[in-house]
Amino acid sequence: MPEPKLPDKLVMAIGRVTVNGAMPEQGIVMLLWMTFGLAMPTGVRGRPDGLQPPPDQFSRAIDDLKLVARARLKGGLRKNFLAYLSEAKRMAEQRNRVAQGTWRAEPDQFGRHRCQGLRVLPLTGEPLVDYWKAADVGAIADQILDARALATQLWPRLETAIPELKRFVHQGPVPASLYEGRPGIA
C-alpha cells in the first residue's frame, strides 16, 4: 500500500523554500565572480568550454566573499554584508534540510511532519531529523526572502565600494510582480 501523500500546503511550502533558496545562492556565486571581474560560466549546452560552477561553490563563495569584505569594505557596510553572508549560509543549510529531506506524510500528535535528512549528528551518528508544520516551512521561505531583501538594500553601496561590480548589467526587465507579495501559505 503506498504511503499517503503530503498535504498540499506542506508541498507548497517546501517548493517556496526551494525556489526562494535558489535566488540568494545564485546571487552570491555571481557576486563572487563579478568581484573578480569574471564572466559567470553558464554551462550552456554547445558552449565550447562547457564550464559551469561546481556544486559546492556556494559555500566557498561565501567564505571567499567574507575575505573580500574584510579587505575591501569598511564600517557598517562591512558589518552588514558579513551579517548577510552568515545569514545566507544559515538559510542555505535550512533550505537543504527542507528540500533534501525525506518527508513523512503522516503528522505526529502535534500536526508536525517528520523530515529526515541525509546528514547525521556528529557525536551520535544518528540521522538529523526535524519536525515541521507547513507554517514552519513557510516561515523559512519568508526568512530567505528577508535575507535577500537585505542584499538588495546593500547592493548600491557594494557597487560603490567594489567598482568591479558595475560591470554587471541586468539583461531585460524584472516584472514588478516578482517582488510583490509572497505567494503560497501565510
N, C-alpha and C positions, 0 to 999 in steps of 0.2 A: 504494500500500500504506500503510495507516495506521501511524502511529508506535506502538511498543509502549506499553502503559500503565505508569504509575508504580507502583512496588511499594506494596503496601497499607500497610506500616509507614511509608513516607515520606508517603503521603497522610494517614495518621492523625496524624503529627507536624505536618504543615502545618496540619491542622484544629485541633490543640491550640493552636498558635501564634496562629491567627486568633481562636479563641474566647477564650483567655486574654488576648490583647491588647485585646479589646473591653472587658473589665471595668475595667482601670485608666483607659482612655481616657474611658469614660462617667463613671467616678467623679470624675476630675479636672475635667471640664466641669461636672458637678453641683456639685462643691465650690466652683468659682468662682461659679456662680450663687447658691449658698446664702450665700457670704461677703458678697455684696452684697444679701442679703435678697430675692432674686428667685425667683419660681417658675420651674422649668425648663420651657421650652416643649416640648410633646410632639409636635407635628406630626401629631396625631391627625386622621384624615380626618373632615371635617364640623365641625371646630372652627372657629369664626368667624374667628379671626385667622390660622389656618394657619401659625403660627410653628414653626420648627424650627431647631436650631443649624446654622450654616453648616459645610460640610465641613472647613474649615481651623481650626475653633475650638479643637481640642485644643492645637495648638502655641501659639496666642495665649493660651489659658487657662493653660498652664504659665508663660509669660512674665509674665502678669498676677499669677499666684499667687506668683511669686518676688518681685514688688514688694510684695505684701501681706505676705509672710513677713518681708521686710526691715523693713517698717514696724511690724508688729504682734507679731512673735514675738521671743523673746529666748533667748540661751544655746543649750543643747543642742537644744531643740525647734526653734529656727530652723535650726541646722546640720543636724539630721536631716531636717527637712522639705525643705530646699533640696537635700540629697543625694537624697532620694526623688524630687523633681521632675526632677532631672537624670537619674536612672536611668530614670524613666518615659519621658522623651523619648528616651533611647538605646534603650530596649526598643521603643518605638513605631517607631523607624527600622528596627530589626531585624525587627519584625513586618511592616512594609511590604515589606521586601526579600523576606521569605519568602512572604507572602500575595499579593503583586502581581507576583512574578517569573514568567517563563516557564521552566518546568522541562523538562529533557530526561530521558526515561525510561532511556536507556542510560547506565549508570555509566562513569566513567573507570577506568583501571587500578587505582586505589586504592579503588574502590567508592563514589566520591562522584558526586553528580548535579549537573549544571550548572544554575544558576539565573541567568537574565539579567533584569536589571531594566530599567525604562523610563528611569531616570536615566543620565546619562553622567558620566564623570570630568571635572572642570572644566578641567584643563590639556590633556588629550589629545582629549577628545570621544569617547573610547571608551566603549562601554556598560559599566555596572557589572556584573561577573559574580562570582558566588560558587560555590564547590564544597562541597556538604554531603552528609554521610551522614544517614540517618534519625535516628541517635542525636544528631547535632549539632543538628538541628532540634528534637528533643525536649528537649534541654538549654536551648534558647532558650525553649521553652514553660515549663519549670521556673523559669528566671530571672525570667520575667514574673510567675509566681505568687509567687516570693520577694519581689519588689518590692511586690506587692500586700499581702503579709503585713506588711511594714514600715508601709504606710499604715494598716492595721488597728490596729497597735500604737500609732501616733501619734494616732489619732482621739480618744480621750478627752482627751488634753492639748490637742489643737487646739480641741475644743469649749469647753474652759475659757478658752483664750486668745482665741478668736473667738466670742463669745456668739451671733452670728447663726446659727451652725451648729446650735444647739439647736432651731431651728425645724424641722429635718428630722426627720420621723417615718417610720420604716420601715413600709410597709404590708404586713402579712402575715408569717408565719413564714418563716425561711430554713431549709430542711431541713439537718440535720446532714450528710447525705451530700454536700452541695455542698462542704463543707470537708474531707472525709475522702479521703485518698489522692489519687493523680493517675492517672486512667485513661489507658490508652494504653501506649506503649512506655516501657521503663525507661531 
